[in-house]
Amino acid sequence: MTIHKEGYRIITVNFIIWAVVSALFFIFSDNDILNWVMCGVSLYMALFMFRFFRVPNRECMIGDNLVVSPGDGKVVAIKEVDEPEFFKGKCLRISVFLTFFNVHVTWSPVGGNISYYKYHPGKYLFAWYPKSSDKNERTTIGVHTDAGHDVMFRQIAGIVARRIVCYAKEGERFEQTQQAGFIKFGSRLDVFVPLGTEILVKKGDKVRGQESVLAKF
């Protein structure tokens, strides 16, 4: 396991803040129990940030006919939708909700050329809210696979997540399960596949990025 580069600055600042808070309690408070409780809280918050920005080492599922989960979380919706941005028509959407405790790295669900990318400013509704896919701050990435399939995935900010990092650039390439970005704190990932694609998960399933197969062409 390693620490994601997007977390270096936040982890450092967080550690300094909590170290100062803990030190101030020891300096100005005569209550030893409160001081040590605050020290424990500070240590927990510092360790939480390390854990949040972790990048696990995993065996990746690779296959030209497979759509792999782009992140860790819980499948909260699978439905047919009318998608006007990339597919410009009906397709299937698989939505994965991430809590604070999930790994927040985004990986590419398929390998291929990045044929579309757009950042959308927006609101910060709860990420599990259905309209967050169209209303919240988000990125949209469209990939044309080597086998000729189009797949779109979205990073969606939640009520706490205030920054989405995406490494996609039109004309470049994502290898399957390659890091595609990072969403800071609670969030959601949507994967869009063509109608007729075989869905291999169901609502309520817990999935892991790079490992769990969402669908099969």
Protein Blocks (a to p, Z undefined) as FASTA:
>chain_A
ZZdfklmmmmmmmmmmmmmmmmmmmmmpcblklmmmmmmmmmmmmmmmmmmmpccddddd
ddfkbccdfbecddfbdcddddfklnopadddddddddfkbcfbdcdfbgcddfbdcddd
dddddfklmklmmmmgcdddddddfkopacdddddddfklccdcdfbdehiacdehiafb
dcehjddddddddehiacfbdehiacdehkacfbdZZ
